[in-house]
């Protein structure tokens, strides 16, 4: 009887841990190299891209010319985010 209780508790704990991991896996990130050259370019990206569907966080680095985005992979994709940046008239490539 004691072993059954232990097994049940371990099963419940592992199920909760797996559920928490699944919830965290909803988000993914991607970085782009973008043809921005000034602070106005940076501001244009920072103003428009957060409004794209699924974007959770955005970091724009003018010195490195990179845009890193945390997004909900159920709502968008790197290709859609790349297209959104290109619609702002920037040349954009996914950074490997």
N, C-alpha and C positions, 0 to 999 in steps of 0.2 A: 504494500500500500504506500509505503514511504517513497519507493522508487517511482511509482506512478505520479505522485505529487511533484517530485523533482523533474521528471520528464515533462510534465505539463507546464511547469514554470519556465523551463528552458525553451520549450516550444513557443510560448507566449512572448518571451523576451526576444528570441530570434526573429519572430514575425514582426514585432514592433521595430526592430533594428532594420530589417529589410524594407519595411514601409517608409521609414525615414530616409533611407538611401534612395529609394525610387522618387521620392518627392524632390530631393536635391538634384537628381539627374535631369529634371525638366529643363534646367538652364544649361547653356553651353556658351562658349566664347569664340570669337574670331577676331583676327587683327588684319588690317588692310594697310598697304602702302598707298598713300594718296598724294596727288600732285598739288598740295597746298603750299603757298609761298609767303603768306603774311597772316597777321592776326585777324584780319577780316575773313580770310578763308577758314581759319579755325573757328571763329565765331559763327560763321554760316553753317558749318557742320554741327557745332554744339547746339545751335538753335533748332535745326530741322530734324536731325536723325533721332533724337529721343522720342519724337512723336510717331515714329514708325511702329507698326504693330509688332509687339513681342519684345521690344527693346527694354532691358532691365537696367543697364548701366552703360556708360560711355566714357571713354578716356581718349582725349585728343592730345597728341604730342607734336607740336609744330617743329621742334628741333629734329626729331626723328622722322617726321612726316608720316606718322602712324595714327590710325584710329582703331582702338580696340573696343569691341562691343560684347557685352554679356546679353544674351537673348534667350527667350523661351523657344526651344526648338519645336514645340508643338504649334507655334503661331507664325514663325518665320524661318528663313534659312540664310546661309551666307550669300547665296546668289541674289536673293531679294534685297538684302542689305547692301550688297555691292551695287545693284541697280539703283537703289535709292541715293547712294553717294554720287553715282555717275549722273543722275538726274539733276544734281546740283552743279553740274558742269565741271566735275573733276575727273581726272584719269585715276583709276583705282584698280589695284590688284590684291588678291588675297596673299597675305604674308605667310610663308611656310615656316 
